[in-house]
Amino acid sequence: MTVLVTGAAGYVGGLLVKALREHGGYGDVLAYGRAEADLTVPGALDGVPTAGITHIVHTAAVTKFAVDKETAEAVNIGGTRQVVELAQRCPDLERVVLLSTLYTAGLAVGDIAEEPAGPVLEPRAAGRSDDDPDAVHFANYYEWSKHAAERLVLDSGLPATIARVPTIIADDDTGHVSQYNAVHNTLKLLYYGLLSLMPGLSDIPVSLGTGKFTVDATMALLSAEPGYYHVCPDLEQTPRLGRIVDLMFTAFEQDSSFLRRQILRPLLVDEAAFANLINGLRTLPHGPVLDALESVSPFSAQLFRPKVFTNTRLHKAWPGYQAPDPDALVSQTAEYLVRTRWGRTS
């Protein structure tokens, strides 16, 4: 067994390579990061020796919600196309695993099954009427590009597994953070009082995960049946937005400097009010409040569209399934962020 991991210099890819090697039961592990193969360059994987490769795990991606179309297309779609072409040249291939996102469901609401979604429409088309009722609309180009990557893998005819993961907020159950993303930035804005209004519904589920949970699930899926898997906690272990805000502020309020600033908890506003607020601020001189709201904006549409991600196939494929306790994870992550001032101090 030989496992090739793309994006090995990235967060999840690096954790996965380390876990595979420490386990010792997965044979040779080939780590490909940007230094070995820049997937935005055509033919970047042409020189990879294919004999003996049994599994490919494609983790390389740009994961920023605010990514522009050109970058998302080059990295997430073009990079996946090159991995598919490599996989098709591997005579011993047993499985190709694509790490995707739960939000390839786009702006759909309700139950989201572990199965392919419909035809893809770009985010700019999200408000229009479309003849195809199954078409998927998106909040941003990150979601759009990962959906397109899924379709590339699905249409390749390869023995493929699509692992859709949630937003990762910590390395493990302790709340330790080594990779910062839009969620951590939003929490920082709340802590410093720069975000008094937030978009979203108080009772909307927000699926959160850890690096360890994601890696453990991915390793289990290497030998599972091909297909789609939601690598996320059950609905009962998925916190609601209002609960997340309450837990975060409870942790913030343990800090004396935060208490001295007397910062109020943010108000949750509806989608139209949030859009009007941003549009109004854009007509004024640029400032920190607009920056704060703009950082939330690319994902804000998802905070008004409740989804329930079924994970029945994940449970079946991963007997060791164990999701983090949501309240403990949110609280300990907030405590870590405050204690280290978002990684600035040890």
Helices and strands as residue ranges (DSSP letters): E 2-6, H 11-23, E 28-32, E 55-58, H 69-72, I 73-77, H 78-88, E 95-101, G 102-105, E 110-112, G 123-125, H 141-155, E 160-165, E 167-170, H 182-191, E 197-199, E 208-210, H 211-221, E 227-230, G 235-237, H 241-252, H 256-261, E 267-269, H 271-281, H 288-300, G 301-304, E 307-309, H 312-317, H 326-340
